[in-house]
Amino acid sequence: MVFQSVFTLLAMKSVLIRMKIVRSQRLIHLSLVTALLVPLLSSSINPANATPATCYVVENGVLTNGSGCSGDVVIDDSVTSIGQYNGGYGAFQESGITSVTIPASVTSIAYGAFWDRVNLTSVTFAANSTLASIDHFAFAGTQNLKTISLPSSLTLISSVAFSGSGIRYMTFEGAPPTVNNYNGPGNLQNVSSSAIAWVTPGNYAAFNSHSPTILPTIRSLTGSTPPPSIFWPTNGETLTATVGSGFNQTVSYLGVGNPTLEISAGSLPPGISLNGSGQFTGTPTTTAPLVTRTYPVSLRVIDGADSATVSIVFEILPPSLPEIFPPDTYTANVGIPINKSISFDPWGAGTITLVEGSLPPGVSISGSNRLIGTPTSAGTYTAKLRVTDSYSQTASGDFGFEIGSALSVSMSASRPTMNRTASGETELFSIISTNAPDDFIICGFYKDADDSSAAYGSIGCTSKLDSSFVSSGISSTEDEAPFDNTTWVVRAYGPDADAESDPDINAPFLATVTISVSLVVPTPTITMSTTDFQPRTATNVGVTLSNFDTSLNYQATVKFVNVATNADVSNGILTATKGGTSTIPGYSSYAATKLGFKGTYAQVAAALASLTWNPATGSGNISMRIGIASMPGTTDFYYDANSGHYYKYVSSALPWVSARTAAEATTLFGLRGYLAEVNSTAENFFIGRETSATNVWIGASDRTVEGTWIWDGATATYPKPTGSGSNSGRTAAFHSWANGE
């Protein structure tokens, strides 16, 4: 059986995706915060469900560190002061608390205790609270804390205790506390200008006479809790919107219970609604005639038995008139596709039509209001285009077109083919040249040249002026040639080719060029440096190997052949050091007229390097032939350097047809075998020398026509050897019939 060996080099390119993780840093700063006001929902705290006391640290009655707390926190009455922990941080400054209940035992809240706790929405002081002082920035930055009731025991409060907070209602149960002025006018600083101080009737006069007032607005409580309020929009305010334009405004209101917001009188404009989050939202609509319309409504917040109402007016303006914006002139060339936008307002809400003049032949207006097509005639053209909006309002503009004659675009590559270069090798570049104008589009596509079914990938499109293909070219390095054998296609398109999306490999183009970047595998070579041998003198042959895959196992044969007939001959003794090698079938010694051994690359190379020849005679037209082939991994096969084939001798007796079937069922290196075909004297001699039987089946047969011999060693199902069905009898290119046959 004969096999052709095929070697396939597979390469895989790995990709490393680096993910950079950036940790945000918190910056504590002072600023005037304008909070987005939303309804304040009442909340009840169940001590049984609160965060356990173990979330904070108490030292001698001072709560020093509550950074481990989250959710609802109930502080126990062993605490007398809420302080700070190492580094000057407020006790809860780094916590995740959402509400806190402070016991009557606490007399002071220190600097920054709840600073910047944006999720804090509720602060409750226990009955009979003994709280006397609230220090600087204690509740600064608590943007979602809208209301707080301060106990009558409070006598001192910092002017910046609630700086940047969301406070709108501050209830004082007792007399006005002294304001510890941090840096300002002496009232509570950096709180909303609409914040209200609710005070008991008995203390109303004292708060009003306080100079400056603690908060700008002082109101007297008529019940146990402050009534609900609407801060914005104010009573009598007009809200303006335009037909066709989105509208979104948030009502600022507050209630200490469970407030609800509603339209108590009138109707909102068509297209606008009030949602559950207290937002007016939507897009106003209208009907003809297109005039300004007004919609008076009453807006009410209800909190238990109390409510507050403001009267406002929505003014809905008619839609703006459309506009169209012609450029100075559109320029293009015959045969170059165009795809240009038409600029108009409101964008996307209208239809463009031609009302006067003419567009260049081959150009039209698309359904998406773009000028598209391929001009067919050079010349100057003018056209009046009109935009009509969804309200039937119109605007027109005059457009000019200059269509030049056809362009012949060409493209070439400085290196149509390149060898792929590895790291450390000299990098090559294929520079793309083209006569396309600078604004024309250049696109690059690539694919695996070894995969006929592979799709082209794209690296994007740019103008010629910005194209790296033109400025620096395609690189031969393995980083930019992603496959062992890469096909690049670079193409030129008109200036509008990427107007809506980049062209793909199937899009019409103006010019194209192909560049091939190929992995060149060096050819393995065998060198014999010694050329002068003396009879009856053993001389090292000087065999060296190069460019072999050192990861493979090999088998080698060394023999002599007649230069004229290519047949095996002998002349003296060949000797090699066995080392780690072993003999292959048909060879048994490392000192013989011919040698055959196998092993790893290093083992075979070492054995060949030790090879010596001791010629018996100096005469004869002979040649030493060394054959090396990758080892098939079984002792059943052996290799002939003359023919370049692997052979297997099968000793079991079979009919000829069965022998052929068995041959075709045998594979090596992924290829199927066939009954041997003899095409030279050397191959005939080799097969005769390497088989031990007197009669051996080969691929010759006269089974079709008695007496007519043809090579028939494989069926139609499998690839046949070259001579199959031909080279009949004595007319074959090679034949060696015995006498009388």
Secondary structure as the mmCIF struct_conf table of DSSP 4:
data_model
#
loop_
_struct_conf.conf_type_id
_struct_conf.id
_struct_conf.beg_label_comp_id
_struct_conf.beg_label_asym_id
_struct_conf.beg_label_seq_id
_struct_conf.end_label_comp_id
_struct_conf.end_label_asym_id
_struct_conf.end_label_seq_id
STRN STRN1 VAL A 2 PHE A 3
HELX_RH_3T_P HELX_RH_3T_P1 PRO A 47 ASN A 49
BEND BEND1 ALA A 50 ALA A 50
STRN STRN2 THR A 51 THR A 51
HELX_LH_PP_P HELX_LH_PP_P1 PRO A 52 PRO A 52
HELX_RH_3T_P HELX_RH_3T_P2 ALA A 53 CYS A 55
BEND BEND2 TYR A 56 TYR A 56
STRN STRN3 VAL A 57 GLU A 59
TURN_TY1_P TURN_TY1_P1 ASN A 60 GLY A 61
STRN STRN4 VAL A 62 ASN A 65
TURN_TY1_P TURN_TY1_P2 SER A 67 GLY A 68
STRN STRN5 SER A 70 VAL A 74
TURN_TY1_P TURN_TY1_P3 ASP A 77 SER A 78
STRN STRN6 SER A 81 ILE A 82
STRN STRN7 GLN A 84 TYR A 85
TURN_TY1_P TURN_TY1_P4 ASN A 86 GLY A 88
STRN STRN8 TYR A 89 GLY A 90
TURN_TY1_P TURN_TY1_P5 ALA A 91 GLU A 94
STRN STRN9 GLY A 96 ILE A 102
TURN_TY1_P TURN_TY1_P6 ALA A 104 SER A 105
STRN STRN10 SER A 108 ILE A 109
TURN_TY1_P TURN_TY1_P7 TYR A 111 ASP A 116
TURN_TY1_P TURN_TY1_P8 VAL A 118 ASN A 119
STRN STRN11 SER A 122 PHE A 125
HELX_LH_PP_P HELX_LH_PP_P2 ALA A 126 ALA A 126
TURN_TY1_P TURN_TY1_P9 ALA A 127 ASN A 128
STRN STRN12 SER A 133 ILE A 134
TURN_TY1_P TURN_TY1_P10 HIS A 136 GLY A 141
TURN_TY1_P TURN_TY1_P11 GLN A 143 ASN A 144
STRN STRN13 THR A 147 LEU A 150
TURN_TY1_P TURN_TY1_P12 SER A 152 SER A 153
STRN STRN14 LEU A 156 SER A 158
TURN_TY1_P TURN_TY1_P13 SER A 159 GLY A 164
STRN STRN15 TYR A 169 PHE A 172
BEND BEND3 GLU A 173 ALA A 175
HELX_LH_PP_P HELX_LH_PP_P3 PRO A 176 PRO A 177
STRN STRN16 THR A 178 ASN A 180
BEND BEND4 TYR A 182 ASN A 187
BEND BEND5 ASN A 190 VAL A 191
TURN_TY1_P TURN_TY1_P14 SER A 193 SER A 194
STRN STRN17 ILE A 196 VAL A 199
HELX_RH_3T_P HELX_RH_3T_P3 PRO A 201 ASN A 203
HELX_RH_AL_P HELX_RH_AL_P1 TYR A 204 SER A 209
BEND BEND6 HIS A 210 PRO A 212
BEND BEND7 ILE A 214 PRO A 216
STRN STRN18 THR A 217 SER A 220
BEND BEND8 THR A 222 THR A 225
HELX_LH_PP_P HELX_LH_PP_P4 PRO A 226 PRO A 228
STRN STRN19 SER A 229 TRP A 232
BEND BEND9 PRO A 233 PRO A 233
HELX_LH_PP_P HELX_LH_PP_P5 THR A 234 THR A 234
TURN_TY1_P TURN_TY1_P15 ASN A 235 GLY A 236
STRN STRN20 THR A 238 THR A 242
TURN_TY1_P TURN_TY1_P16 VAL A 243 GLY A 244
BEND BEND10 SER A 245 SER A 245
STRN STRN21 PHE A 247 THR A 250
STRN STRN22 SER A 252 LEU A 254
BEND BEND11 VAL A 256 GLY A 257
STRN STRN23 THR A 260 GLY A 266
HELX_LH_PP_P HELX_LH_PP_P6 LEU A 268 PRO A 269
TURN_TY1_P TURN_TY1_P17 PRO A 270 GLY A 271
STRN STRN24 ILE A 272 LEU A 274
TURN_TY1_P TURN_TY1_P18 GLY A 276 SER A 277
BEND BEND12 GLY A 278 GLY A 278
STRN STRN25 GLN A 279 GLY A 282
BEND BEND13 ALA A 288 PRO A 289
STRN STRN26 ARG A 293 ASP A 303
TURN_TY1_P TURN_TY1_P19 GLY A 304 ALA A 305
STRN STRN27 ASP A 306 LEU A 317
HELX_LH_PP_P HELX_LH_PP_P7 PRO A 318 PRO A 322
STRN STRN28 GLU A 323 ILE A 324
BEND BEND14 ASP A 328 ASP A 328
STRN STRN29 TYR A 330 ASN A 333
TURN_TY1_P TURN_TY1_P20 VAL A 334 GLY A 335
STRN STRN30 ILE A 338 SER A 341
STRN STRN31 PHE A 344 ASP A 345
BEND BEND15 PRO A 346 PRO A 346
TURN_TY1_P TURN_TY1_P21 TRP A 347 GLY A 348
BEND BEND16 ALA A 349 ALA A 349
STRN STRN32 GLY A 350 GLY A 357
HELX_LH_PP_P HELX_LH_PP_P8 LEU A 359 PRO A 360
TURN_TY1_P TURN_TY1_P22 PRO A 361 GLY A 362
STRN STRN33 VAL A 363 ILE A 365
TURN_TY1_P TURN_TY1_P23 GLY A 367 SER A 368
BEND BEND17 ASN A 369 ASN A 369
STRN STRN34 ARG A 370 GLY A 373
BEND BEND18 SER A 377 SER A 377
STRN STRN35 GLY A 379 ASP A 389
TURN_TY1_P TURN_TY1_P24 SER A 390 TYR A 391
BEND BEND19 SER A 392 SER A 392
STRN STRN36 THR A 394 GLY A 404
HELX_LH_PP_P HELX_LH_PP_P9 SER A 405 ALA A 406
STRN STRN37 MET A 411 ALA A 413
BEND BEND20 SER A 414 SER A 414
BEND BEND21 PRO A 416 PRO A 416
STRN STRN38 THR A 417 ASN A 419
STRN STRN39 THR A 421 THR A 421
TURN_TY1_P TURN_TY1_P25 SER A 423 GLY A 424
BEND BEND22 GLU A 425 GLU A 425
HELX_LH_PP_P HELX_LH_PP_P10 THR A 426 GLU A 427
STRN STRN40 PHE A 429 SER A 430
STRN STRN41 ILE A 432 THR A 434
BEND BEND23 ALA A 436 ALA A 436
TURN_TY1_P TURN_TY1_P26 ASP A 438 ASP A 439
BEND BEND24 PHE A 440 PHE A 440
STRN STRN42 ILE A 441 ASP A 448
TURN_TY1_P TURN_TY1_P27 ALA A 449 ASP A 450
TURN_TY1_P TURN_TY1_P28 SER A 452 SER A 453
HELX_LH_PP_P HELX_LH_PP_P11 ALA A 454 TYR A 456
STRN STRN43 GLY A 457 SER A 463
HELX_RH_3T_P HELX_RH_3T_P4 LYS A 464 ASP A 466
HELX_RH_AL_P HELX_RH_AL_P2 SER A 468 SER A 471
TURN_TY1_P TURN_TY1_P29 SER A 472 SER A 472
STRN STRN44 ILE A 474 SER A 475
STRN STRN45 THR A 477 THR A 477
TURN_TY1_P TURN_TY1_P30 GLU A 478 GLU A 480
BEND BEND25 ALA A 481 ALA A 481
BEND BEND26 PHE A 483 ASP A 484
STRN STRN46 ASN A 485 TYR A 493
TURN_TY1_P TURN_TY1_P31 PRO A 495 ASP A 498
BEND BEND27 ALA A 499 SER A 501
TURN_TY1_P TURN_TY1_P32 ILE A 505 ASN A 506
BEND BEND28 ALA A 507 ALA A 507
BEND BEND29 LEU A 510 LEU A 510
STRN STRN47 ALA A 511 SER A 518
HELX_LH_PP_P HELX_LH_PP_P12 LEU A 519 PRO A 524
STRN STRN48 THR A 525 MET A 528
TURN_TY1_P TURN_TY1_P33 PRO A 535 ARG A 536
STRN STRN49 THR A 539 ASN A 540
STRN STRN50 VAL A 543 SER A 546
BEND BEND30 ASN A 547 ASN A 547
TURN_TY1_P TURN_TY1_P34 THR A 550 SER A 551
BEND BEND31 LEU A 552 LEU A 552
STRN STRN51 ASN A 553 ASN A 562
TURN_TY1_P TURN_TY1_P35 VAL A 563 THR A 565
STRN STRN52 ASP A 568 VAL A 569
BEND BEND32 GLY A 572 GLY A 572
STRN STRN53 ILE A 573 THR A 575
TURN_TY1_P TURN_TY1_P36 GLY A 579 GLY A 580
STRN STRN54 SER A 582 THR A 583
HELX_LH_PP_P HELX_LH_PP_P13 ILE A 584 ILE A 584
TURN_TY1_P TURN_TY1_P37 PRO A 585 GLY A 586
BEND BEND33 TYR A 590 TYR A 590
STRN STRN55 ALA A 591 ALA A 592
BEND BEND34 THR A 593 LYS A 594
STRN STRN56 LEU A 595 THR A 600
HELX_RH_AL_P HELX_RH_AL_P3 TYR A 601 ALA A 609
TURN_TY1_P TURN_TY1_P38 SER A 610 SER A 610
STRN STRN57 THR A 612 ASN A 614
BEND BEND35 ALA A 616 ALA A 616
BEND BEND36 GLY A 618 GLY A 618
BEND BEND37 GLY A 620 GLY A 620
STRN STRN58 ILE A 622 SER A 630
BEND BEND38 GLY A 633 THR A 634
TURN_TY1_P TURN_TY1_P39 THR A 635 ASP A 636
STRN STRN59 PHE A 637 ASP A 640
TURN_TY1_P TURN_TY1_P40 ALA A 641 GLY A 644
STRN STRN60 HIS A 645 LYS A 648
BEND BEND39 SER A 652 SER A 652
HELX_RH_AL_P HELX_RH_AL_P4 TRP A 656 GLU A 664
TURN_TY1_P TURN_TY1_P41 ALA A 665 ALA A 665
STRN STRN61 THR A 667 LEU A 668
TURN_TY1_P TURN_TY1_P42 PHE A 669 GLY A 670
STRN STRN62 LEU A 671 ARG A 672
BEND BEND40 SER A 680 SER A 680
HELX_RH_AL_P HELX_RH_AL_P5 THR A 681 GLU A 690
BEND BEND41 ALA A 693 ASN A 695
BEND BEND42 GLY A 699 GLY A 699
STRN STRN63 ALA A 700 VAL A 705
TURN_TY1_P TURN_TY1_P43 GLU A 706 GLY A 707
STRN STRN64 THR A 708 TRP A 711
BEND BEND43 ALA A 714 ALA A 714
TURN_TY1_P TURN_TY1_P44 ALA A 716 THR A 717
BEND BEND44 TYR A 718 TYR A 718
HELX_LH_PP_P HELX_LH_PP_P14 PRO A 719 PRO A 721
TURN_TY1_P TURN_TY1_P45 THR A 722 GLY A 723
STRN STRN65 SER A 724 SER A 724
TURN_TY1_P TURN_TY1_P46 GLY A 725 GLY A 725
BEND BEND45 ASN A 727 ASN A 727
HELX_RH_3T_P HELX_RH_3T_P5 GLY A 729 THR A 731
BEND BEND46 ALA A 732 PHE A 734
HELX_LH_PP_P HELX_LH_PP_P15 TRP A 737 ALA A 738
TURN_TY1_P TURN_TY1_P47 ASN A 739 GLY A 740
#
